[in-house]
Amino acid sequence: MNLEVIHAGMFKLDGGAMFGVVPKVLWNKTNPADSNNLIDLAMRCMLVESDNRRILIDTGIGDKQSEKFFSHYYLHGDKSLKGSLNKIGLNFEDITDVFQTHLHFDHCGGSVKYDQNQNLVPAFKNAKYWSHSSHWDWATHPNAREKASFLKENILPIEESGQLKFANDKNEPFDVFEYITVDGHTEKQMLPVINYKGHKIVFAADLIPTSSHIPIPYVMGYDVRPLDTLKEKSEFLEEAVENNYILFFEHDPVVECCTLKKTERGVRVDEKFKLSEIS
């Protein structure tokens, strides 16, 4: 097995929304806000290469939305989904599977593109697209709180193409790595758990979007069930520290991975490092 970071770019979101009830005087120390109260966030995807399969976990925000849409999210930097794949000698056609942790636009926008006839089609024409059946139903019948995050143009073309598969379908299970589901941020978000070089690496997605979100009360304002997130984080972090899991952060602007330790204040970051430094 081989793992690669596929960086899909940087964007900005409101710091208060990202840290919920935590006062700015605290989160601003680790994630400094600009004059508009916006903080830098990454869209850090992962490529898993195993047994002639190339599985891309999440796809970032994509590039097909309107200029007005992108103006709200301040995309910046020189990283892109295509550029990151090309850097390791791959094209979109080389991807065999797209594993979608959940279908919020900053995680799945790159899954669909416009073709030369301006039709919406899967960006990865040779790939199976993996979602969770309960999450798919949740995303295609969105509640008012999440409706702006579930964009039909990012989702429906996958089903229409026939490339959609459900990771929880016993008839065609996803079998390259395990995953856990959590429901606080959104219904049945899937977090990959990858056995790699004797370690368990957890793709933390939006359960713990950055290393600054490890303290239990640091819960995003975007979460639909914040009290469930508190419980899920607490249980997960206890398990993670006991079993020496490595966390991989999708949205941390700087930190790719970390290990954890117990302190008097609870579970906290131990060592920070890049995915490529794992041996």
C-alpha positions as CSV (number, residue, x, y, z in Angstrom):
1,M,0.0,0.0,0.0
2,N,1.1,3.6,-0.7
3,L,-0.5,6.8,0.6
4,E,-0.2,10.2,-1.0
5,V,-1.5,13.6,0.1
6,I,-3.6,15.1,-2.7
7,H,-4.0,18.8,-1.9
8,A,-7.1,20.3,-3.5
9,G,-6.4,23.9,-2.5
10,M,-7.0,26.4,0.3
11,F,-10.1,28.3,1.2
12,K,-11.5,30.5,4.0
13,L,-14.5,30.1,6.3
14,D,-15.8,32.2,9.2
15,G,-13.7,31.4,12.3
16,G,-16.7,31.7,14.6
17,A,-18.6,29.1,12.6
18,M,-15.6,26.8,12.6
19,F,-15.2,26.9,16.4
20,G,-18.8,27.2,17.5
21,V,-19.2,28.4,21.1
22,V,-15.5,28.7,21.8
23,P,-14.6,32.4,22.2
24,K,-12.5,34.0,19.5
25,V,-9.8,35.0,22.1
26,L,-9.0,31.3,22.3
27,W,-9.3,30.0,18.8
28,N,-7.6,33.0,17.3
29,K,-4.4,32.0,18.9
30,T,-4.0,28.9,16.8
31,N,-6.1,29.9,13.7
32,P,-5.7,33.7,13.3
33,A,-8.6,35.4,11.6
34,D,-8.3,38.1,8.9
35,S,-10.2,41.4,9.0
36,N,-13.4,39.6,7.9
37,N,-13.1,37.1,10.7
38,L,-12.1,34.4,8.1
39,I,-9.5,31.7,8.7
40,D,-7.4,29.7,6.3
41,L,-8.4,26.1,5.8
42,A,-7.0,23.3,3.6
43,M,-8.8,20.8,1.4
44,R,-6.4,17.9,1.9
45,C,-7.5,14.7,0.3
46,M,-5.7,11.4,0.3
47,L,-4.8,8.8,-2.4
48,V,-4.7,5.2,-1.3
49,E,-2.9,2.9,-3.8
50,S,-3.4,-0.8,-3.1
51,D,-3.6,-3.9,-5.3
52,N,-3.9,-2.0,-8.6
53,R,-6.6,0.3,-7.1
54,R,-6.2,4.0,-6.7
55,I,-8.7,5.3,-4.2
56,L,-9.1,9.0,-3.8
57,I,-10.6,10.1,-0.4
58,D,-12.7,13.3,-1.0
59,T,-12.2,15.7,-3.9
60,G,-12.3,19.3,-2.5
61,I,-14.5,22.1,-3.8
62,G,-13.9,21.6,-7.5
63,D,-13.9,24.4,-10.1
64,K,-17.3,24.3,-11.8
65,Q,-19.2,26.7,-9.6
66,S,-19.9,30.4,-10.5
67,E,-17.5,33.2,-9.8
68,K,-20.1,34.5,-7.2
69,F,-20.1,31.2,-5.4
70,F,-16.3,31.1,-5.2
71,S,-16.1,34.7,-4.0
72,H,-17.6,33.6,-0.7
73,Y,-14.8,31.1,0.0
74,Y,-11.7,33.0,-1.1
75,L,-9.8,30.2,-2.8
76,H,-6.1,30.8,-2.7
77,G,-2.7,29.2,-3.1
78,D,-1.2,27.2,-5.9
79,K,-2.6,23.7,-5.0
80,S,-5.3,22.0,-7.0
81,L,-6.8,18.6,-7.3
82,K,-5.5,18.2,-10.9
83,G,-2.1,19.6,-10.1
84,S,-1.6,17.4,-7.1
85,L,-2.5,14.3,-9.1
86,N,-0.3,15.3,-12.0
87,K,2.6,15.9,-9.7
88,I,2.7,12.2,-8.8
89,G,2.2,11.2,-12.5
90,L,-1.6,10.5,-12.4
91,N,-4.6,11.9,-14.3
92,F,-8.3,11.7,-13.4
93,E,-8.7,8.7,-15.6
94,D,-6.2,6.7,-13.4
95,I,-8.5,6.8,-10.3
96,T,-10.4,3.6,-9.8
97,D,-12.5,4.7,-6.7
98,V,-13.6,7.9,-5.1
99,F,-14.5,7.5,-1.4
100,Q,-16.7,10.3,-0.2
101,T,-16.6,10.9,3.5
102,H,-19.7,13.0,3.1
103,L,-21.3,15.2,0.4
104,H,-20.8,18.8,1.6
105,F,-19.5,20.9,-1.3
106,D,-15.9,21.4,0.1
107,H,-15.5,17.6,0.2
108,C,-17.2,16.4,-3.0
109,G,-17.2,19.4,-5.4
110,G,-14.3,18.0,-7.4
111,S,-16.3,14.8,-8.0
112,V,-18.3,16.3,-10.9
113,K,-17.3,18.5,-13.8
114,Y,-18.8,20.0,-17.0
115,D,-17.9,18.1,-20.1
116,Q,-17.2,19.8,-23.5
117,N,-21.0,20.0,-24.1
118,Q,-21.6,21.7,-20.7
119,N,-23.2,18.5,-19.3
120,L,-22.5,17.6,-15.7
121,V,-20.6,14.3,-15.6
122,P,-18.4,12.5,-13.1
123,A,-14.9,13.9,-13.2
124,F,-13.4,10.4,-12.7
125,K,-14.9,8.5,-15.6
126,N,-13.3,5.2,-14.7
127,A,-14.1,5.3,-10.9
128,K,-16.7,3.8,-8.6
129,Y,-18.0,6.5,-6.3
130,W,-18.6,5.3,-2.8
131,S,-21.1,6.9,-0.4
132,H,-23.2,5.7,2.5
133,S,-26.8,4.9,1.6
134,S,-28.2,6.8,4.7
135,H,-26.0,9.8,4.0
136,W,-27.0,9.8,0.3
137,D,-30.6,9.9,1.3
138,W,-29.9,12.7,3.8
139,A,-28.0,14.7,1.2
140,T,-30.5,14.3,-1.6
141,H,-33.4,15.3,0.7
142,P,-31.6,18.1,2.7
143,N,-32.8,19.8,5.8
144,A,-32.9,23.6,5.8
145,R,-29.7,23.9,7.9
146,E,-27.5,21.9,5.4
147,K,-29.3,22.7,2.1
148,A,-26.6,25.2,1.1
149,S,-23.9,22.6,1.6
150,F,-25.6,19.8,-0.4
151,L,-25.5,21.1,-4.0
152,K,-27.4,18.9,-6.4
153,E,-24.9,19.5,-9.2
154,N,-22.2,17.8,-7.0
155,I,-24.3,14.8,-6.2
156,L,-27.0,13.8,-8.7
157,P,-24.8,13.3,-11.8
158,I,-22.9,10.5,-9.9
159,E,-26.1,8.5,-9.5
160,E,-27.2,9.3,-13.1
161,S,-23.9,8.0,-14.4
162,G,-24.4,4.5,-12.8
163,Q,-21.1,4.9,-11.0
164,L,-22.6,5.3,-7.5
165,K,-21.9,2.5,-5.0
166,F,-22.7,2.3,-1.3
167,A,-19.9,1.3,1.0
168,N,-22.5,-0.3,3.4
169,D,-24.0,-2.5,0.7
170,K,-23.3,-6.2,1.5
171,N,-23.6,-7.1,-2.2
172,E,-20.6,-4.9,-3.2
173,P,-18.7,-4.0,-0.1
174,F,-15.8,-1.5,0.0
175,D,-12.9,-3.7,1.2
176,V,-9.7,-1.8,0.9
177,F,-9.9,-0.1,4.3
178,E,-12.3,0.0,7.2
179,Y,-14.3,3.1,8.2
180,I,-16.3,4.3,11.1
181,T,-19.5,6.4,10.9
182,V,-20.4,9.4,12.9
183,D,-23.6,11.5,12.9
184,G,-22.9,14.7,14.8
185,H,-21.6,16.8,11.8
186,T,-24.0,15.2,9.4
187,E,-25.8,11.9,9.0
188,K,-23.4,8.9,8.5
189,Q,-20.2,10.7,7.8
190,M,-17.6,8.0,7.0
191,L,-14.1,8.2,8.4
192,P,-11.5,5.9,6.8
193,V,-9.3,3.8,9.1
194,I,-6.3,2.7,7.1
195,N,-3.7,0.1,8.2
196,Y,-0.4,1.4,7.0
197,K,3.2,0.4,7.9
198,G,2.0,-1.0,11.2
199,H,-0.1,2.1,12.1
200,K,-3.8,2.9,12.0
201,I,-4.3,6.2,10.2
202,V,-7.7,7.8,10.6
203,F,-8.9,10.3,8.0
204,A,-10.6,12.6,10.5
205,A,-12.7,14.6,7.9
206,D,-15.1,16.9,9.7
207,L,-15.3,15.0,13.1
208,I,-12.0,16.7,13.9
209,P,-11.3,19.1,10.9
210,T,-8.1,20.6,12.3
211,S,-5.6,19.8,15.1
212,S,-7.0,22.8,16.9
213,H,-10.4,21.0,17.2
214,I,-9.1,18.2,19.4
215,P,-10.3,19.7,22.7
216,I,-13.8,18.2,23.3
217,P,-15.8,21.6,23.4
218,Y,-14.3,22.7,20.1
219,V,-17.2,21.8,17.9
220,M,-18.2,23.5,14.6
221,G,-21.2,25.6,14.4
222,Y,-22.0,23.7,11.2
223,D,-22.7,20.5,13.0
224,V,-26.3,19.4,12.9
225,R,-26.1,17.5,16.2
226,P,-23.4,19.2,18.3
227,L,-24.1,17.1,21.4
228,D,-23.6,14.0,19.4
229,T,-20.3,15.4,18.1
230,L,-19.2,15.9,21.7
231,K,-19.9,12.3,22.6
232,E,-18.4,10.9,19.3
233,K,-15.2,13.0,19.7
234,S,-14.8,11.9,23.4
235,E,-15.2,8.2,22.6
236,F,-13.1,8.4,19.5
237,L,-10.2,10.3,21.1
238,E,-10.1,7.9,24.0
239,E,-9.9,5.0,21.6
240,A,-7.3,6.8,19.4
241,V,-4.9,7.6,22.3
242,E,-5.2,4.1,23.7
243,N,-4.4,2.5,20.4
244,N,-1.9,5.0,19.1
245,Y,-3.9,6.1,16.1
246,I,-2.5,8.7,13.7
247,L,-4.9,11.4,12.8
248,F,-4.9,12.8,9.2
249,F,-6.4,16.3,9.0
250,E,-8.4,17.4,5.9
251,H,-8.8,21.1,6.8
252,D,-5.8,22.0,9.0
253,P,-3.9,24.7,7.1
254,V,-0.5,23.5,8.3
255,V,-0.6,20.1,10.1
256,E,-1.1,17.0,8.1
257,C,-0.9,14.3,10.8
258,C,-0.5,14.0,14.5
259,T,-0.4,11.5,17.3
260,L,-2.2,12.0,20.6
261,K,-1.4,12.0,24.3
262,K,-3.4,12.2,27.6
263,T,-2.9,15.3,29.7
264,E,-4.5,16.9,32.8
265,R,-6.7,18.9,30.4
266,G,-7.7,15.9,28.3
267,V,-6.5,14.4,25.1
268,R,-4.1,16.7,23.2
269,V,-1.7,16.7,20.3
270,D,1.5,14.8,20.9
271,E,3.7,14.8,17.7
272,K,2.9,16.6,14.4
273,F,4.4,15.4,11.1
274,K,3.7,14.9,7.4
275,L,2.1,11.8,6.0
276,S,5.3,11.1,4.0
277,E,7.3,10.9,7.3
278,I,5.4,7.8,8.5
279,S,7.7,4.8,8.5
